[in-house]
Amino acid sequence: MTEELNQGQASDTRMQAFKQQLGSLHENKTTLDALLQELLAWARATKMLLLNNLP
């Protein structure tokens, strides 16, 4: 009985760790998405500046 209880607790702990990792991954993805959008906007602005300054 104690063995089953320990296995259940270990399983719960693993599930909690997995959920925390998923949350971190989601936060990282959100941050990366925002950074990529920022980079894309910067690239578009740079392209327009370069095109407008051509002779």
Long-range contacts (C-beta under 8 A, 24 or more apart in sequence): none
